[in-house]
Amino acid sequence: MMRFLFLLALLPAAVLSTAVNSESPSFCESPTVVSQSYIGEDKDVKVENIRCANDLTARSDVDKRGRSVNVCGTHCNTRCFKPAGGGPNPFDCKVIANLLNKNRKNDNVFTIPAGEGLIKMAYRSCTTYFANQAGVDEQYCLSDWAGHVDSLAFNCQAQQNAHGGKCVADDQRWYIQVQTS
């Protein structure tokens, strides 16, 4: 099975060194965009690879022996962000989920290096993050990410007294977050 960096598999990324605004998860100190690209049929979904100044592995209790770990299909616990305040438009999130599913035809598995920390995808009102907190390179499935984006977007809305949410792996090795852009 071909393993690749997520961003490189979708489009060549431009190397950047820019500070990220406050949209990044609050635990990521001094976030810096290390690569950025636009994907999709109309090149309207923004993808960023973000490096945090702090060590994200301090938030995880997983084994850190320096090997790559495939976490496709592993369970995560969903929680919605309270109180209500209006989450992203679930149909904007559906665009991202569909794109993730479309790109899995090439290879469903992507790698997020331990040193990079976060992959961010944004389309209109919807932003999703995949965070690697394991301290080792992780492989994850695009189809799994797509499923979580759909679930969080449609189930963590004002009707559920929420405004987005996240799904955290049982061992805190990774998580996926969906929020308003």
VMD Tcl script that builds the backbone (N, CA, C; Angstrom):
set m [mol new atoms 543]
animate dup $m
set s [atomselect $m all]
$s set {name element resname resid chain x y z} {
  {N N MET 1 A 0.840 -1.171 0.000}
  {CA C MET 1 A 0.000 0.000 0.000}
  {C C MET 1 A 0.890 1.241 0.000}
  {N N MET 2 A 0.614 2.142 -0.911}
  {CA C MET 2 A 1.412 3.355 -0.998}
  {C C MET 2 A 1.090 4.276 0.167}
  {N N ARG 3 A 2.108 4.727 0.860}
  {CA C ARG 3 A 1.944 5.680 1.971}
  {C C ARG 3 A 2.420 7.032 1.474}
  {N N PHE 4 A 1.750 8.067 1.839}
  {CA C PHE 4 A 2.139 9.382 1.373}
  {C C PHE 4 A 1.689 10.439 2.347}
  {N N LEU 5 A 2.298 11.577 2.207}
  {CA C LEU 5 A 1.846 12.723 2.976}
  {C C LEU 5 A 0.554 13.222 2.366}
  {N N PHE 6 A -0.414 13.477 3.181}
  {CA C PHE 6 A -1.747 13.859 2.746}
  {C C PHE 6 A -1.720 15.015 1.756}
  {N N LEU 7 A -1.053 16.074 2.077}
  {CA C LEU 7 A -1.054 17.242 1.204}
  {C C LEU 7 A -0.372 16.960 -0.119}
  {N N LEU 8 A 0.709 16.234 -0.103}
  {CA C LEU 8 A 1.426 15.930 -1.326}
  {C C LEU 8 A 0.605 15.045 -2.241}
  {N N ALA 9 A -0.251 14.214 -1.666}
  {CA C ALA 9 A -1.070 13.319 -2.466}
  {C C ALA 9 A -2.177 14.073 -3.192}
  {N N LEU 10 A -2.630 15.169 -2.620}
  {CA C LEU 10 A -3.742 15.883 -3.210}
  {C C LEU 10 A -3.285 16.932 -4.219}
  {N N LEU 11 A -2.328 17.729 -3.861}
  {CA C LEU 11 A -1.785 18.763 -4.736}
  {C C LEU 11 A -0.421 19.165 -4.237}
  {N N PRO 12 A 0.451 19.608 -5.117}
  {CA C PRO 12 A 1.723 20.130 -4.609}
  {C C PRO 12 A 1.452 21.306 -3.683}
  {N N ALA 13 A 2.143 21.328 -2.568}
  {CA C ALA 13 A 1.915 22.375 -1.575}
  {C C ALA 13 A 3.036 23.400 -1.619}
  {N N ALA 14 A 2.670 24.636 -1.402}
  {CA C ALA 14 A 3.653 25.695 -1.314}
  {C C ALA 14 A 4.174 25.743 0.113}
  {N N VAL 15 A 5.469 25.838 0.267}
  {CA C VAL 15 A 6.039 25.908 1.611}
  {C C VAL 15 A 5.887 27.336 2.105}
  {N N LEU 16 A 5.325 27.454 3.290}
  {CA C LEU 16 A 5.037 28.756 3.872}
  {C C LEU 16 A 5.645 28.847 5.245}
  {N N SER 17 A 5.648 30.016 5.780}
  {CA C SER 17 A 6.021 30.204 7.170}
  {C C SER 17 A 5.230 31.392 7.682}
  {N N THR 18 A 3.948 31.190 7.873}
  {CA C THR 18 A 3.083 32.272 8.302}
  {C C THR 18 A 2.368 31.889 9.583}
  {N N ALA 19 A 2.113 32.871 10.400}
  {CA C ALA 19 A 1.370 32.623 11.641}
  {C C ALA 19 A -0.082 32.351 11.292}
  {N N VAL 20 A -0.730 31.536 12.079}
  {CA C VAL 20 A -2.123 31.178 11.880}
  {C C VAL 20 A -2.970 32.010 12.827}
  {N N ASN 21 A -4.176 32.364 12.378}
  {CA C ASN 21 A -5.038 33.154 13.259}
  {C C ASN 21 A -5.630 32.288 14.359}
  {N N SER 22 A -6.514 32.844 15.135}
  {CA C SER 22 A -7.033 32.178 16.329}
  {C C SER 22 A -8.008 31.046 16.034}
  {N N GLU 23 A -8.200 30.665 14.765}
  {CA C GLU 23 A -9.102 29.560 14.447}
  {C C GLU 23 A -8.532 28.210 14.881}
  {N N SER 24 A -7.239 28.111 15.088}
  {CA C SER 24 A -6.627 26.840 15.460}
  {C C SER 24 A -7.060 26.444 16.864}
  {N N PRO 25 A -7.082 25.136 17.121}
  {CA C PRO 25 A -7.437 24.692 18.469}
  {C C PRO 25 A -6.568 25.387 19.514}
  {N N SER 26 A -7.155 25.708 20.652}
  {CA C SER 26 A -6.490 26.539 21.651}
  {C C SER 26 A -5.236 25.914 22.244}
  {N N PHE 27 A -5.108 24.588 22.222}
  {CA C PHE 27 A -3.917 23.961 22.796}
  {C C PHE 27 A -2.691 24.102 21.905}
  {N N CYS 28 A -2.873 24.508 20.650}
  {CA C CYS 28 A -1.764 24.664 19.709}
  {C C CYS 28 A -1.163 26.048 19.885}
  {N N GLU 29 A 0.035 26.087 20.484}
  {CA C GLU 29 A 0.696 27.363 20.756}
  {C C GLU 29 A 1.468 27.840 19.530}
  {N N SER 30 A 1.336 29.114 19.224}
  {CA C SER 30 A 2.022 29.750 18.098}
  {C C SER 30 A 1.948 28.900 16.833}
  {N N PRO 31 A 0.729 28.596 16.363}
  {CA C PRO 31 A 0.599 27.764 15.164}
  {C C PRO 31 A 1.192 28.439 13.933}
  {N N THR 32 A 1.887 27.642 13.118}
  {CA C THR 32 A 2.501 28.128 11.893}
  {C C THR 32 A 2.097 27.228 10.741}
  {N N VAL 33 A 1.650 27.827 9.646}
  {CA C VAL 33 A 1.321 27.065 8.445}
  {C C VAL 33 A 2.625 26.704 7.754}
  {N N VAL 34 A 2.871 25.397 7.589}
  {CA C VAL 34 A 4.097 24.962 6.914}
  {C C VAL 34 A 3.851 24.598 5.458}
  {N N SER 35 A 2.604 24.308 5.100}
  {CA C SER 35 A 2.252 24.094 3.696}
  {C C SER 35 A 0.770 24.380 3.517}
  {N N GLN 36 A 0.434 24.773 2.325}
  {CA C GLN 36 A -0.951 25.151 2.032}
  {C C GLN 36 A -1.261 24.815 0.585}
  {N N SER 37 A -2.478 24.361 0.328}
  {CA C SER 37 A -2.919 24.120 -1.042}
  {C C SER 37 A -4.428 24.284 -1.103}
  {N N TYR 38 A -4.943 24.351 -2.316}
  {CA C TYR 38 A -6.377 24.402 -2.546}
  {C C TYR 38 A -6.736 23.198 -3.395}
  {N N ILE 39 A -7.763 22.471 -2.966}
  {CA C ILE 39 A -8.149 21.257 -3.659}
  {C C ILE 39 A -9.622 21.295 -3.996}
  {N N GLY 40 A -10.058 20.323 -4.733}
  {CA C GLY 40 A -11.450 20.232 -5.138}
  {C C GLY 40 A -11.599 20.644 -6.583}
  {N N GLU 41 A -12.763 20.379 -7.102}
  {CA C GLU 41 A -13.028 20.672 -8.507}
  {C C GLU 41 A -12.802 22.145 -8.833}
  {N N ASP 42 A -13.247 23.028 -7.952}
  {CA C ASP 42 A -13.086 24.468 -8.164}
  {C C ASP 42 A -11.929 25.051 -7.356}
  {N N LYS 43 A -11.101 24.182 -6.779}
  {CA C LYS 43 A -9.965 24.613 -5.947}
  {C C LYS 43 A -10.427 25.572 -4.857}
  {N N ASP 44 A -11.545 25.210 -4.194}
  {CA C ASP 44 A -12.126 26.095 -3.194}
  {C C ASP 44 A -12.065 25.537 -1.769}
  {N N VAL 45 A -11.449 24.379 -1.597}
  {CA C VAL 45 A -11.243 23.830 -0.262}
  {C C VAL 45 A -9.783 24.052 0.104}
  {N N LYS 46 A -9.571 24.791 1.164}
  {CA C LYS 46 A -8.217 25.131 1.602}
  {C C LYS 46 A -7.688 24.053 2.545}
  {N N VAL 47 A -6.483 23.577 2.283}
  {CA C VAL 47 A -5.831 22.569 3.119}
  {C C VAL 47 A -4.532 23.158 3.644}
  {N N GLU 48 A -4.344 23.075 4.959}
  {CA C GLU 48 A -3.115 23.579 5.579}
  {C C GLU 48 A -2.522 22.511 6.485}
  {N N ASN 49 A -1.220 22.424 6.461}
  {CA C ASN 49 A -0.487 21.597 7.413}
  {C C ASN 49 A 0.085 22.577 8.426}
  {N N ILE 50 A -0.238 22.373 9.700}
  {CA C ILE 50 A 0.097 23.342 10.745}
  {C C ILE 50 A 1.036 22.716 11.766}
  {N N ARG 51 A 2.066 23.451 12.107}
  {CA C ARG 51 A 3.007 23.036 13.158}
  {C C ARG 51 A 2.763 23.914 14.371}
  {N N CYS 52 A 2.711 23.291 15.535}
  {CA C CYS 52 A 2.537 24.007 16.792}
  {C C CYS 52 A 3.897 24.160 17.462}
  {N N ALA 53 A 4.108 25.266 18.145}
  {CA C ALA 53 A 5.387 25.494 18.832}
  {C C ALA 53 A 5.551 24.544 20.018}
  {N N ASN 54 A 4.450 24.154 20.618}
  {CA C ASN 54 A 4.509 23.248 21.772}
  {C C ASN 54 A 4.435 21.789 21.321}
  {N N ASP 55 A 4.794 20.893 22.197}
  {CA C ASP 55 A 4.781 19.456 21.941}
  {C C ASP 55 A 3.383 18.921 22.187}
  {N N LEU 56 A 2.696 18.512 21.135}
  {CA C LEU 56 A 1.328 18.013 21.274}
  {C C LEU 56 A 1.276 16.647 21.949}
  {N N THR 57 A 2.388 15.943 21.990}
  {CA C THR 57 A 2.387 14.595 22.565}
  {C C THR 57 A 2.192 14.607 24.072}
  {N N ALA 58 A 2.368 15.736 24.707}
  {CA C ALA 58 A 2.155 15.818 26.153}
  {C C ALA 58 A 0.690 15.550 26.493}
  {N N ARG 59 A -0.207 15.683 25.511}
  {CA C ARG 59 A -1.635 15.469 25.732}
  {C C ARG 59 A -2.025 14.008 25.549}
  {N N SER 60 A -1.091 13.137 25.240}
  {CA C SER 60 A -1.399 11.750 24.931}
  {C C SER 60 A -0.636 10.805 25.842}
  {N N ASP 61 A -1.258 9.675 26.152}
  {CA C ASP 61 A -0.608 8.688 27.007}
  {C C ASP 61 A -0.200 7.440 26.216}
  {N N VAL 62 A 0.026 7.597 24.910}
  {CA C VAL 62 A 0.334 6.440 24.064}
  {C C VAL 62 A 1.820 6.118 24.057}
  {N N ASP 63 A 2.116 4.916 23.625}
  {CA C ASP 63 A 3.483 4.432 23.473}
  {C C ASP 63 A 4.191 5.265 22.408}
  {N N LYS 64 A 5.367 5.768 22.708}
  {CA C LYS 64 A 6.101 6.645 21.789}
  {C C LYS 64 A 7.457 6.032 21.456}
  {N N ARG 65 A 7.474 4.894 20.799}
  {CA C ARG 65 A 8.725 4.231 20.471}
  {C C ARG 65 A 9.285 4.613 19.113}
  {N N GLY 66 A 8.751 5.650 18.488}
  {CA C GLY 66 A 9.320 6.142 17.242}
  {C C GLY 66 A 8.911 5.372 16.002}
  {N N ARG 67 A 7.844 4.620 16.060}
  {CA C ARG 67 A 7.407 3.904 14.866}
  {C C ARG 67 A 6.129 4.554 14.335}
  {N N SER 68 A 5.837 4.271 13.090}
  {CA C SER 68 A 4.626 4.768 12.477}
  {C C SER 68 A 3.454 3.879 12.879}
  {N N VAL 69 A 2.310 4.488 13.140}
  {CA C VAL 69 A 1.154 3.758 13.636}
  {C C VAL 69 A -0.036 3.991 12.704}
  {N N ASN 70 A -0.698 2.903 12.286}
  {CA C ASN 70 A -1.910 3.018 11.497}
  {C C ASN 70 A -3.094 2.988 12.461}
  {N N VAL 71 A -3.868 4.065 12.469}
  {CA C VAL 71 A -4.998 4.174 13.389}
  {C C VAL 71 A -6.336 4.185 12.652}
  {N N CYS 72 A -6.341 3.720 11.403}
  {CA C CYS 72 A -7.600 3.614 10.653}
  {C C CYS 72 A -8.568 2.711 11.411}
  {N N GLY 73 A -9.808 3.129 11.473}
  {CA C GLY 73 A -10.842 2.313 12.070}
  {C C GLY 73 A -10.861 2.278 13.589}
  {N N THR 74 A -9.936 2.979 14.233}
  {CA C THR 74 A -9.947 2.967 15.696}
  {C C THR 74 A -11.096 3.838 16.213}
  {N N HIS 75 A -11.595 3.483 17.363}
  {CA C HIS 75 A -12.748 4.147 17.959}
  {C C HIS 75 A -12.372 5.521 18.505}
  {N N CYS 76 A -13.323 6.441 18.430}
  {CA C CYS 76 A -13.155 7.737 19.087}
  {C C CYS 76 A -14.463 8.112 19.766}
  {N N ASN 77 A -14.358 8.956 20.757}
  {CA C ASN 77 A -15.513 9.417 21.533}
  {C C ASN 77 A -15.904 10.818 21.090}
  {N N THR 78 A -17.156 10.972 20.725}
  {CA C THR 78 A -17.664 12.243 20.213}
  {C C THR 78 A -18.211 13.098 21.344}
  {N N ARG 79 A -17.890 14.368 21.263}
  {CA C ARG 79 A -18.508 15.334 22.175}
  {C C ARG 79 A -18.754 16.616 21.398}
  {N N CYS 80 A -19.918 17.189 21.620}
  {CA C CYS 80 A -20.281 18.438 20.968}
  {C C CYS 80 A -19.871 19.600 21.856}
  {N N PHE 81 A -19.536 20.721 21.234}
  {CA C PHE 81 A -19.163 21.922 21.973}
  {C C PHE 81 A -20.427 22.639 22.426}
  {N N LYS 82 A -20.552 22.834 23.727}
  {CA C LYS 82 A -21.713 23.498 24.323}
  {C C LYS 82 A -21.315 24.919 24.693}
  {N N PRO 83 A -22.205 25.837 24.776}
  {CA C PRO 83 A -23.628 25.787 24.482}
  {C C PRO 83 A -23.867 26.023 22.997}
  {N N ALA 84 A -25.139 26.101 22.648}
  {CA C ALA 84 A -25.509 26.352 21.254}
  {C C ALA 84 A -24.967 27.698 20.823}
  {N N GLY 85 A -24.608 27.780 19.607}
  {CA C GLY 85 A -24.134 29.030 19.045}
  {C C GLY 85 A -24.099 28.914 17.540}
  {N N GLY 86 A -24.608 27.800 17.055}
  {CA C GLY 86 A -24.628 27.568 15.623}
  {C C GLY 86 A -23.313 26.995 15.135}
  {N N GLY 87 A -23.325 25.790 14.732}
  {CA C GLY 87 A -22.142 25.150 14.168}
  {C C GLY 87 A -21.999 25.528 12.710}
  {N N PRO 88 A -21.065 24.912 12.041}
  {CA C PRO 88 A -20.912 25.185 10.613}
  {C C PRO 88 A -22.110 24.652 9.840}
  {N N ASN 89 A -22.329 25.183 8.659}
  {CA C ASN 89 A -23.366 24.651 7.793}
  {C C ASN 89 A -22.980 23.213 7.443}
  {N N PRO 90 A -23.794 22.219 7.811}
  {CA C PRO 90 A -23.429 20.826 7.567}
  {C C PRO 90 A -23.212 20.521 6.085}
  {N N PHE 91 A -23.843 21.294 5.201}
  {CA C PHE 91 A -23.664 21.057 3.773}
  {C C PHE 91 A -22.319 21.588 3.275}
  {N N ASP 92 A -21.761 22.590 3.956}
  {CA C ASP 92 A -20.381 23.007 3.665}
  {C C ASP 92 A -19.418 21.906 4.097}
  {N N CYS 93 A -19.679 21.305 5.249}
  {CA C CYS 93 A -18.844 20.192 5.724}
  {C C CYS 93 A -18.969 18.992 4.802}
  {N N LYS 94 A -20.146 18.800 4.224}
  {CA C LYS 94 A -20.372 17.686 3.296}
  {C C LYS 94 A -19.467 17.815 2.072}
  {N N VAL 95 A -19.178 19.045 1.642}
  {CA C VAL 95 A -18.259 19.258 0.516}
  {C C VAL 95 A -16.882 18.696 0.869}
  {N N ILE 96 A -16.420 18.968 2.088}
  {CA C ILE 96 A -15.122 18.449 2.532}
  {C C ILE 96 A -15.169 16.925 2.620}
  {N N ALA 97 A -16.222 16.380 3.224}
  {CA C ALA 97 A -16.350 14.923 3.356}
  {C C ALA 97 A -16.366 14.245 1.989}
  {N N ASN 98 A -17.108 14.818 1.050}
  {CA C ASN 98 A -17.148 14.240 -0.298}
  {C C ASN 98 A -15.780 14.268 -0.957}
  {N N LEU 99 A -15.046 15.341 -0.748}
  {CA C LEU 99 A -13.704 15.456 -1.323}
  {C C LEU 99 A -12.762 14.423 -0.704}
  {N N LEU 100 A -12.845 14.226 0.601}
  {CA C LEU 100 A -12.033 13.196 1.256}
  {C C LEU 100 A -12.364 11.816 0.687}
  {N N ASN 101 A -13.637 11.525 0.515}
  {CA C ASN 101 A -14.042 10.236 -0.050}
  {C C ASN 101 A -13.603 10.077 -1.496}
  {N N LYS 102 A -13.660 11.153 -2.252}
  {CA C LYS 102 A -13.252 11.102 -3.666}
  {C C LYS 102 A -11.756 10.805 -3.779}
  {N N ASN 103 A -10.953 11.415 -2.933}
  {CA C ASN 103 A -9.507 11.244 -3.010}
  {C C ASN 103 A -9.036 9.900 -2.480}
  {N N ARG 104 A -9.881 9.182 -1.775}
  {CA C ARG 104 A -9.470 7.882 -1.243}
  {C C ARG 104 A -9.338 6.836 -2.337}
  {N N LYS 105 A -9.832 7.121 -3.532}
  {CA C LYS 105 A -9.720 6.161 -4.628}
  {C C LYS 105 A -8.262 5.910 -4.988}
  {N N ASN 106 A -7.416 6.923 -4.814}
  {CA C ASN 106 A -5.986 6.770 -5.103}
  {C C ASN 106 A -5.321 5.921 -4.025}
  {N N ASP 107 A -5.534 6.263 -2.805}
  {CA C ASP 107 A -5.022 5.536 -1.652}
  {C C ASP 107 A -5.754 6.093 -0.440}
  {N N ASN 108 A -6.481 5.265 0.246}
  {CA C ASN 108 A -7.315 5.716 1.346}
  {C C ASN 108 A -6.510 6.178 2.554}
  {N N VAL 109 A -5.239 5.806 2.641}
  {CA C VAL 109 A -4.429 6.095 3.822}
  {C C VAL 109 A -3.553 7.325 3.575}
  {N N PHE 110 A -3.546 8.240 4.531}
  {CA C PHE 110 A -2.621 9.372 4.483}
  {C C PHE 110 A -1.784 9.344 5.747}
  {N N THR 111 A -0.637 10.016 5.695}
  {CA C THR 111 A 0.264 10.071 6.843}
  {C C THR 111 A 0.356 11.504 7.334}
  {N N ILE 112 A 0.274 11.664 8.649}
  {CA C ILE 112 A 0.537 12.968 9.255}
  {C C ILE 112 A 1.743 12.784 10.169}
  {N N PRO 113 A 2.846 13.464 9.815}
  {CA C PRO 113 A 4.064 13.315 10.609}
  {C C PRO 113 A 3.890 13.845 12.026}
  {N N ALA 114 A 4.595 13.234 12.948}
  {CA C ALA 114 A 4.528 13.635 14.351}
  {C C ALA 114 A 4.871 15.107 14.534}
  {N N GLY 115 A 5.824 15.607 13.797}
  {CA C GLY 115 A 6.277 16.983 13.970}
  {C C GLY 115 A 5.347 18.033 13.411}
  {N N GLU 116 A 4.412 17.642 12.568}
  {CA C GLU 116 A 3.527 18.639 11.954}
  {C C GLU 116 A 2.331 18.961 12.832}
  {N N GLY 117 A 1.737 17.974 13.456}
  {CA C GLY 117 A 0.662 18.227 14.406}
  {C C GLY 117 A -0.739 18.245 13.843}
  {N N LEU 118 A -1.082 19.201 12.999}
  {CA C LEU 118 A -2.463 19.396 12.552}
  {C C LEU 118 A -2.574 19.480 11.038}
  {N N ILE 119 A -3.636 18.902 10.503}
  {CA C ILE 119 A -4.053 19.163 9.132}
  {C C ILE 119 A -5.395 19.850 9.236}
  {N N LYS 120 A -5.549 20.950 8.548}
  {CA C LYS 120 A -6.780 21.739 8.585}
  {C C LYS 120 A -7.360 21.802 7.179}
  {N N MET 121 A -8.664 21.566 7.072}
  {CA C MET 121 A -9.377 21.743 5.807}
  {C C MET 121 A -10.534 22.695 6.063}
  {N N ALA 122 A -10.734 23.639 5.162}
  {CA C ALA 122 A -11.803 24.619 5.343}
  {C C ALA 122 A -12.534 24.872 4.035}
  {N N TYR 123 A -13.845 24.957 4.138}
  {CA C TYR 123 A -14.701 25.312 3.009}
  {C C TYR 123 A -15.863 26.140 3.552}
  {N N ARG 124 A -15.956 27.356 3.077}
  {CA C ARG 124 A -16.992 28.298 3.515}
  {C C ARG 124 A -17.105 28.335 5.037}
  {N N SER 125 A -18.235 27.889 5.614}
  {CA C SER 125 A -18.440 28.005 7.061}
  {C C SER 125 A -17.834 26.854 7.859}
  {N N CYS 126 A -17.290 25.844 7.181}
  {CA C CYS 126 A -16.837 24.628 7.867}
  {C C CYS 126 A -15.311 24.502 7.888}
  {N N THR 127 A -14.788 24.216 9.065}
  {CA C THR 127 A -13.364 23.911 9.237}
  {C C THR 127 A -13.263 22.590 9.981}
  {N N THR 128 A -12.369 21.721 9.507}
  {CA C THR 128 A -12.104 20.473 10.210}
  {C C THR 128 A -10.605 20.320 10.406}
  {N N TYR 129 A -10.243 19.727 11.531}
  {CA C TYR 129 A -8.845 19.447 11.866}
  {C C TYR 129 A -8.668 17.954 12.093}
  {N N PHE 130 A -7.520 17.437 11.690}
  {CA C PHE 130 A -7.056 16.142 12.155}
  {C C PHE 130 A -5.801 16.447 12.957}
  {N N ALA 131 A -5.766 16.069 14.221}
  {CA C ALA 131 A -4.622 16.349 15.089}
  {C C ALA 131 A -3.922 15.054 15.469}
  {N N ASN 132 A -2.627 15.009 15.235}
  {CA C ASN 132 A -1.778 13.884 15.642}
  {C C ASN 132 A -1.138 14.257 16.970}
  {N N GLN 133 A -1.489 13.528 18.017}
  {CA C GLN 133 A -0.945 13.779 19.346}
  {C C GLN 133 A -0.089 12.618 19.835}
  {N N ALA 134 A 0.279 11.704 18.938}
  {CA C ALA 134 A 0.914 10.452 19.356}
  {C C ALA 134 A 2.423 10.533 19.547}
  {N N GLY 135 A 3.083 11.496 18.953}
  {CA C GLY 135 A 4.543 11.550 19.053}
  {C C GLY 135 A 5.236 10.667 18.034}
  {N N VAL 136 A 4.462 10.020 17.163}
  {CA C VAL 136 A 4.978 9.222 16.048}
  {C C VAL 136 A 4.148 9.547 14.817}
  {N N ASP 137 A 4.682 9.234 13.638}
  {CA C ASP 137 A 3.886 9.399 12.428}
  {C C ASP 137 A 2.654 8.511 12.533}
  {N N GLU 138 A 1.514 9.034 12.078}
  {CA C GLU 138 A 0.283 8.257 12.089}
  {C C GLU 138 A -0.267 8.147 10.675}
  {N N GLN 139 A -0.824 6.988 10.375}
  {CA C GLN 139 A -1.596 6.836 9.146}
  {C C GLN 139 A -3.062 6.777 9.547}
  {N N TYR 140 A -3.888 7.435 8.743}
  {CA C TYR 140 A -5.316 7.435 9.001}
  {C C TYR 140 A -6.027 7.341 7.663}
  {N N CYS 141 A -7.272 6.911 7.661}
  {CA C CYS 141 A -8.034 6.695 6.437}
  {C C CYS 141 A -8.887 7.914 6.092}
  {N N LEU 142 A -8.799 8.334 4.838}
  {CA C LEU 142 A -9.608 9.458 4.373}
  {C C LEU 142 A -11.098 9.179 4.567}
  {N N SER 143 A -11.518 7.942 4.330}
  {CA C SER 143 A -12.936 7.606 4.471}
  {C C SER 143 A -13.394 7.724 5.924}
  {N N ASP 144 A -12.523 7.376 6.874}
  {CA C ASP 144 A -12.873 7.538 8.294}
  {C C ASP 144 A -13.020 9.013 8.644}
  {N N TRP 145 A -12.071 9.840 8.182}
  {CA C TRP 145 A -12.146 11.273 8.442}
  {C C TRP 145 A -13.444 11.834 7.860}
  {N N ALA 146 A -13.772 11.440 6.637}
  {CA C ALA 146 A -14.996 11.918 5.988}
  {C C ALA 146 A -16.229 11.560 6.821}
  {N N GLY 147 A -16.276 10.343 7.330}
  {CA C GLY 147 A -17.415 9.918 8.141}
  {C C GLY 147 A -17.565 10.732 9.413}
  {N N HIS 148 A -16.444 11.041 10.051}
  {CA C HIS 148 A -16.503 11.851 11.276}
  {C C HIS 148 A -16.912 13.289 10.974}
  {N N VAL 149 A -16.432 13.840 9.862}
  {CA C VAL 149 A -16.825 15.204 9.478}
  {C C VAL 149 A -18.337 15.257 9.288}
  {N N ASP 150 A -18.887 14.303 8.547}
  {CA C ASP 150 A -20.339 14.256 8.343}
  {C C ASP 150 A -21.085 14.142 9.666}
  {N N SER 151 A -20.682 13.213 10.488}
  {CA C SER 151 A -21.367 12.968 11.749}
  {C C SER 151 A -21.335 14.193 12.667}
  {N N LEU 152 A -20.157 14.762 12.839}
  {CA C LEU 152 A -20.033 15.930 13.719}
  {C C LEU 152 A -20.808 17.123 13.176}
  {N N ALA 153 A -20.731 17.352 11.876}
  {CA C ALA 153 A -21.393 18.511 11.281}
  {C C ALA 153 A -22.909 18.441 11.421}
  {N N PHE 154 A -23.455 17.258 11.242}
  {CA C PHE 154 A -24.911 17.125 11.289}
  {C C PHE 154 A -25.445 16.899 12.704}
  {N N ASN 155 A -24.613 16.437 13.632}
  {CA C ASN 155 A -25.094 16.088 14.977}
  {C C ASN 155 A -24.640 17.030 16.082}
  {N N CYS 156 A -23.864 18.034 15.760}
  {CA C CYS 156 A -23.398 18.997 16.771}
  {C C CYS 156 A -23.782 20.410 16.341}
  {N N GLN 157 A -25.062 20.638 16.214}
  {CA C GLN 157 A -25.610 21.912 15.767}
  {C C GLN 157 A -26.417 22.567 16.891}
  {N N ALA 158 A -26.973 23.727 16.615}
  {CA C ALA 158 A -27.791 24.449 17.589}
  {C C ALA 158 A -28.947 23.593 18.103}
  {N N GLN 159 A -29.523 22.747 17.225}
  {CA C GLN 159 A -30.627 21.889 17.639}
  {C C GLN 159 A -30.208 20.940 18.772}
  {N N GLN 160 A -28.932 20.614 18.835}
  {CA C GLN 160 A -28.400 19.751 19.893}
  {C C GLN 160 A -27.736 20.585 20.991}
  {N N ASN 161 A -28.045 21.898 21.024}
  {CA C ASN 161 A -27.440 22.828 21.975}
  {C C ASN 161 A -25.915 22.834 21.841}
  {N N ALA 162 A -25.438 22.870 20.594}
  {CA C ALA 162 A -23.998 22.790 20.337}
  {C C ALA 162 A -23.584 23.743 19.224}
  {N N HIS 163 A -22.291 23.832 19.022}
  {CA C HIS 163 A -21.725 24.647 17.942}
  {C C HIS 163 A -20.455 23.979 17.388}
  {N N GLY 164 A -20.601 22.755 16.896}
  {CA C GLY 164 A -19.475 21.966 16.407}
  {C C GLY 164 A -19.090 20.940 17.461}
  {N N GLY 165 A -18.032 20.184 17.158}
  {CA C GLY 165 A -17.603 19.178 18.109}
  {C C GLY 165 A -16.349 18.462 17.668}
  {N N LYS 166 A -15.965 17.432 18.439}
  {CA C LYS 166 A -14.801 16.644 18.069}
  {C C LYS 166 A -14.967 15.205 18.513}
  {N N CYS 167 A -14.163 14.358 17.900}
  {CA C CYS 167 A -14.131 12.939 18.224}
  {C C CYS 167 A -12.682 12.612 18.586}
  {N N VAL 168 A -12.458 12.196 19.835}
  {CA C VAL 168 A -11.117 11.959 20.371}
  {C C VAL 168 A -10.897 10.457 20.518}
  {N N ALA 169 A -9.767 9.982 20.004}
  {CA C ALA 169 A -9.427 8.559 20.119}
  {C C ALA 169 A -9.413 8.145 21.581}
  {N N ASP 170 A -9.785 6.896 21.844}
  {CA C ASP 170 A -9.828 6.380 23.219}
  {C C ASP 170 A -8.519 6.625 23.966}
  {N N ASP 171 A -7.391 6.482 23.273}
  {CA C ASP 171 A -6.077 6.669 23.907}
  {C C ASP 171 A -5.521 8.079 23.689}
  {N N GLN 172 A -6.325 8.976 23.137}
  {CA C GLN 172 A -5.970 10.374 22.866}
  {C C GLN 172 A -4.830 10.514 21.861}
  {N N ARG 173 A -4.579 9.509 21.086}
  {CA C ARG 173 A -3.522 9.504 20.073}
  {C C ARG 173 A -3.826 10.503 18.953}
  {N N TRP 174 A -5.092 10.740 18.668}
  {CA C TRP 174 A -5.517 11.641 17.595}
  {C C TRP 174 A -6.924 12.135 17.894}
  {N N TYR 175 A -7.328 13.174 17.182}
  {CA C TYR 175 A -8.731 13.583 17.209}
  {C C TYR 175 A -9.081 14.325 15.936}
  {N N ILE 176 A -10.373 14.380 15.673}
  {CA C ILE 176 A -10.926 15.117 14.530}
  {C C ILE 176 A -11.897 16.129 15.107}
  {N N GLN 177 A -11.785 17.363 14.630}
  {CA C GLN 177 A -12.642 18.444 15.127}
  {C C GLN 177 A -13.366 19.088 13.949}
  {N N VAL 178 A -14.602 19.514 14.169}
  {CA C VAL 178 A -15.388 20.257 13.191}
  {C C VAL 178 A -15.913 21.504 13.888}
  {N N GLN 179 A -15.721 22.649 13.258}
  {CA C GLN 179 A -16.158 23.912 13.855}
  {C C GLN 179 A -16.468 24.912 12.752}
  {N N THR 180 A -17.000 26.054 13.156}
  {CA C THR 180 A -17.284 27.123 12.228}
  {C C THR 180 A -15.992 27.816 11.819}
  {N N SER 181 A -15.885 28.151 10.535}
  {CA C SER 181 A -14.690 28.852 10.033}
  {C C SER 181 A -14.655 30.275 10.533}
}
mol reanalyze $m
mol bondsrecalc $m
mol representation Tube
mol addrep $m
